Amino acid sequence: MTHLAATATIHHATTTATLPDALPALPVILAWLTLAALVWALGYAAACAAAPFARCRRCDGHGKTITPKGRVRRWCRHCDATGLRLRWGRRLFNYLRHL
Ligand SMILES: [Zn+2]
């Protein structure tokens, strides 16, 4: 008589979730992100100093909205028909200067 016994083996999960060694440590990533933010801020400050005005986003610098036939629909109210807007960095600079 054969005895068929069900054998149940319990495998414990031995794999642990570890980060690969190739990834840099968190302080290194934060240092690079901080450096990138500083470079971006310096570039944006230079852009605000060199060209404080940018094209109006609403009318795309035309100062007016145009019908498909090419006629003036209305003058842009967001830029007072100048087609220019002040960059927010320059606006912040002006605000801080007048404190
Ligand atoms: Zn406009």
py3Dmol code that shows the C-alpha trace and the ligand (Angstrom):
import py3Dmol

protein = """\
ATOM      1  CA  MET A   1       0.000   0.000   0.000  1.00  0.00           C
ATOM      2  CA  THR A   2       1.400   3.280  -1.061  1.00  0.00           C
ATOM      3  CA  HIS A   3       1.089   6.156   1.187  1.00  0.00           C
ATOM      4  CA  LEU A   4       0.645   9.402  -0.637  1.00  0.00           C
ATOM      5  CA  ALA A   5       1.228  12.149   1.711  1.00  0.00           C
ATOM      6  CA  ALA A   6       0.806  15.636   0.620  1.00  0.00           C
ATOM      7  CA  THR A   7       3.870  17.540   1.404  1.00  0.00           C
ATOM      8  CA  ALA A   8       3.474  21.182   1.722  1.00  0.00           C
ATOM      9  CA  THR A   9       6.569  23.179   1.916  1.00  0.00           C
ATOM     10  CA  ILE A  10       6.480  26.684   2.991  1.00  0.00           C
ATOM     11  CA  HIS A  11       8.870  28.980   1.212  1.00  0.00           C
ATOM     12  CA  HIS A  12       9.550  32.173   2.887  1.00  0.00           C
ATOM     13  CA  ALA A  13      10.155  35.043   0.611  1.00  0.00           C
ATOM     14  CA  THR A  14      13.843  35.584   0.715  1.00  0.00           C
ATOM     15  CA  THR A  15      14.005  38.326  -1.833  1.00  0.00           C
ATOM     16  CA  THR A  16      14.072  41.726  -0.313  1.00  0.00           C
ATOM     17  CA  ALA A  17      13.414  44.881  -2.184  1.00  0.00           C
ATOM     18  CA  THR A  18      16.732  46.595  -2.292  1.00  0.00           C
ATOM     19  CA  LEU A  19      17.740  49.380  -4.579  1.00  0.00           C
ATOM     20  CA  PRO A  20      20.421  48.559  -7.063  1.00  0.00           C
ATOM     21  CA  ASP A  21      23.824  49.857  -6.221  1.00  0.00           C
ATOM     22  CA  ALA A  22      24.013  51.787  -9.483  1.00  0.00           C
ATOM     23  CA  LEU A  23      21.513  54.395  -8.301  1.00  0.00           C
ATOM     24  CA  PRO A  24      23.131  57.409  -6.684  1.00  0.00           C
ATOM     25  CA  ALA A  25      22.274  58.257  -3.146  1.00  0.00           C
ATOM     26  CA  LEU A  26      19.490  60.688  -2.333  1.00  0.00           C
ATOM     27  CA  PRO A  27      21.765  63.572  -1.250  1.00  0.00           C
ATOM     28  CA  VAL A  28      23.545  63.384  -4.603  1.00  0.00           C
ATOM     29  CA  ILE A  29      20.231  63.594  -6.457  1.00  0.00           C
ATOM     30  CA  LEU A  30      19.132  66.523  -4.296  1.00  0.00           C
ATOM     31  CA  ALA A  31      22.418  68.310  -4.897  1.00  0.00           C
ATOM     32  CA  TRP A  32      22.025  67.940  -8.677  1.00  0.00           C
ATOM     33  CA  LEU A  33      18.423  69.126  -8.548  1.00  0.00           C
ATOM     34  CA  THR A  34      19.449  72.147  -6.481  1.00  0.00           C
ATOM     35  CA  LEU A  35      22.229  72.940  -8.937  1.00  0.00           C
ATOM     36  CA  ALA A  36      19.832  72.633 -11.870  1.00  0.00           C
ATOM     37  CA  ALA A  37      17.330  74.924 -10.135  1.00  0.00           C
ATOM     38  CA  LEU A  38      20.060  77.493  -9.499  1.00  0.00           C
ATOM     39  CA  VAL A  39      21.174  77.414 -13.137  1.00  0.00           C
ATOM     40  CA  TRP A  40      17.561  77.810 -14.268  1.00  0.00           C
ATOM     41  CA  ALA A  41      16.978  80.700 -11.840  1.00  0.00           C
ATOM     42  CA  LEU A  42      20.107  82.504 -13.020  1.00  0.00           C
ATOM     43  CA  GLY A  43      19.082  82.046 -16.644  1.00  0.00           C
ATOM     44  CA  TYR A  44      15.577  83.302 -15.969  1.00  0.00           C
ATOM     45  CA  ALA A  45      16.902  86.307 -14.032  1.00  0.00           C
ATOM     46  CA  ALA A  46      19.172  87.137 -16.965  1.00  0.00           C
ATOM     47  CA  ALA A  47      16.208  86.838 -19.340  1.00  0.00           C
ATOM     48  CA  CYS A  48      14.140  89.136 -17.123  1.00  0.00           C
ATOM     49  CA  ALA A  49      16.956  91.674 -17.035  1.00  0.00           C
ATOM     50  CA  ALA A  50      17.683  91.551 -20.759  1.00  0.00           C
ATOM     51  CA  ALA A  51      14.107  91.372 -22.056  1.00  0.00           C
ATOM     52  CA  PRO A  52      11.546  92.214 -19.357  1.00  0.00           C
ATOM     53  CA  PHE A  53       8.667  91.976 -21.798  1.00  0.00           C
ATOM     54  CA  ALA A  54       7.509  88.859 -23.556  1.00  0.00           C
ATOM     55  CA  ARG A  55       4.746  88.229 -26.058  1.00  0.00           C
ATOM     56  CA  CYS A  56       1.214  88.307 -24.784  1.00  0.00           C
ATOM     57  CA  ARG A  57      -0.072  84.771 -24.475  1.00  0.00           C
ATOM     58  CA  ARG A  58      -3.646  85.700 -25.237  1.00  0.00           C
ATOM     59  CA  CYS A  59      -3.101  87.462 -28.554  1.00  0.00           C
ATOM     60  CA  ASP A  60       0.315  85.913 -29.338  1.00  0.00           C
ATOM     61  CA  GLY A  61       1.910  89.345 -29.599  1.00  0.00           C
ATOM     62  CA  HIS A  62      -0.484  90.782 -32.172  1.00  0.00           C
ATOM     63  CA  GLY A  63      -2.378  93.045 -29.803  1.00  0.00           C
ATOM     64  CA  LYS A  64      -5.655  91.998 -31.338  1.00  0.00           C
ATOM     65  CA  THR A  65      -7.652  88.933 -32.105  1.00  0.00           C
ATOM     66  CA  ILE A  66      -8.295  88.306 -35.762  1.00  0.00           C
ATOM     67  CA  THR A  67     -11.189  86.627 -37.493  1.00  0.00           C
ATOM     68  CA  PRO A  68     -10.419  83.812 -39.939  1.00  0.00           C
ATOM     69  CA  LYS A  69     -10.925  86.319 -42.761  1.00  0.00           C
ATOM     70  CA  GLY A  70      -8.164  88.494 -41.358  1.00  0.00           C
ATOM     71  CA  ARG A  71     -10.231  91.290 -39.926  1.00  0.00           C
ATOM     72  CA  VAL A  72      -9.744  92.645 -36.428  1.00  0.00           C
ATOM     73  CA  ARG A  73     -12.228  91.081 -34.070  1.00  0.00           C
ATOM     74  CA  ARG A  74     -11.262  93.052 -30.996  1.00  0.00           C
ATOM     75  CA  TRP A  75      -8.232  94.619 -29.410  1.00  0.00           C
ATOM     76  CA  CYS A  76      -6.559  92.549 -26.748  1.00  0.00           C
ATOM     77  CA  ARG A  77      -7.624  93.538 -23.256  1.00  0.00           C
ATOM     78  CA  HIS A  78      -4.901  91.580 -21.505  1.00  0.00           C
ATOM     79  CA  CYS A  79      -2.048  93.596 -22.946  1.00  0.00           C
ATOM     80  CA  ASP A  80      -3.981  96.783 -23.799  1.00  0.00           C
ATOM     81  CA  ALA A  81      -3.310  96.073 -27.484  1.00  0.00           C
ATOM     82  CA  THR A  82       0.457  96.305 -27.051  1.00  0.00           C
ATOM     83  CA  GLY A  83       1.112  92.601 -27.640  1.00  0.00           C
ATOM     84  CA  LEU A  84       3.507  92.584 -24.699  1.00  0.00           C
ATOM     85  CA  ARG A  85       3.310  91.256 -21.201  1.00  0.00           C
ATOM     86  CA  LEU A  86       5.660  91.744 -18.282  1.00  0.00           C
ATOM     87  CA  ARG A  87       7.440  88.562 -17.255  1.00  0.00           C
ATOM     88  CA  TRP A  88       6.451  87.393 -13.789  1.00  0.00           C
ATOM     89  CA  GLY A  89      10.085  87.438 -12.689  1.00  0.00           C
ATOM     90  CA  ARG A  90      10.382  91.084 -13.646  1.00  0.00           C
ATOM     91  CA  ARG A  91       7.067  91.821 -11.955  1.00  0.00           C
ATOM     92  CA  LEU A  92       8.402  90.189  -8.790  1.00  0.00           C
ATOM     93  CA  PHE A  93      11.623  92.188  -9.083  1.00  0.00           C
ATOM     94  CA  ASN A  94       9.683  95.446  -9.453  1.00  0.00           C
ATOM     95  CA  TYR A  95       7.516  94.547  -6.476  1.00  0.00           C
ATOM     96  CA  LEU A  96      10.519  93.781  -4.287  1.00  0.00           C
ATOM     97  CA  ARG A  97      12.282  96.955  -5.428  1.00  0.00           C
ATOM     98  CA  HIS A  98       9.377  99.138  -4.325  1.00  0.00           C
ATOM     99  CA  LEU A  99       9.091  97.625  -0.841  1.00  0.00           C
TER     100      LEU A  99
END
"""
ligand_1 = """\
1
ZN
Zn -2.518 90.570 -25.883
"""
view = py3Dmol.view(width=600, height=400)
view.addModel(protein, "pdb")
view.setStyle({"model": 0}, {"cartoon": {"style": "trace"}})
view.addModel(ligand_1, "xyz")
view.setStyle({"model": 1}, {"stick": {}})
view.zoomTo()
view.show()
